[in-house]
Amino acid sequence: MFDIELLTFLKVVIGPLLLAAGLAYGIVKYRQRGRATKALTEETTRDLYRKGAQQERVEESPPLAPTVEIRPKARTDPAANQNHKR
């Protein structure tokens, strides 16, 4: 199959090189952003933080009133009750 030395070479040399290439690509792309993209990113980030803070306030606040299920009373027919008593 594969030689142990080849697998070690791949792990020790090729792996870190691929990682470094990926990091370099990401850094270059991040630095090439224009002003419009930077402004949009900042605005979106502020909105996300604002929504997160609002959600936390909603989750932490107690409910306004306990939830109570109201069921209508069953109507009874007085004539039917009188027939059963006789």
N, C-alpha and C positions, 0 to 999 in steps of 0.2 A: 504494500500500500504506500502510504507516505512515510518518508523518512522523518525521524524525530527532529533532526537538525533543520529540515525544511519547515516543519511546523513551528519550531522555536523561532526561526528567522522571521516567519510571517507575523508571529505575535510580538516579537521584540522590535522589529524594524518597520515593517509595513503598517501595522496597526497604528502606532503613534504618528507616522507620516500622514496617514489618512485623516486622523483626528486633527492634526495641525493644519492640513489643507482645508478641512471643513471650518475650523475656527477662523482661519484667514479669510475665507470666502464670506463668512458672516460679518466679520468686522468691516471688510471693504464695502459690502452692500449697505451696512448700517450707516457708514460715513458718507455714502453717496446720496443719501436722502435729500430731497429739496426742501425749501422752506414750507411749501404747502403741505407736504407730507408730514413734516415735523409738527406743524400747527394742528393738523388733523389728529395726529397721535396724541398730542398733549390734551386736546379737547376731549377726545374719546376717553382717555385715562381719567380725566377729572369727572366725566359723566359716570364712569364705572364706579369710582370711589363714592360719588354722591349717592348713587343708587344703592350701593352696598351699605352705606351708613343709614340710609332711610330704611332699608330692609331690617337692619339690626334694631333700629328704634321700634319698628312695628312688632318684631318678635319679642322684644324685652318689655313692651308695655302690657299692662294687665288688660284683660277684656273689660269692656265698658259695663256689661251686665251679664249675669249668668244666662246661659242658654236654657230656656224652658220650653218644652213642647206643650202647646195648648191644644187639647182635643175637645171637640164639641161634645156636649152631653148627649147621650142617646135619648131620643124622644120616646116617651111611653104614652100609649094610647089609654086614656082612662076607661073607655068603654071596654077594652079588651081585659083590663084588670078586673072590672066588675063581673064580667062573664066567668072568669076563673074562680071567683070567690063563692059563687052560688053553688 
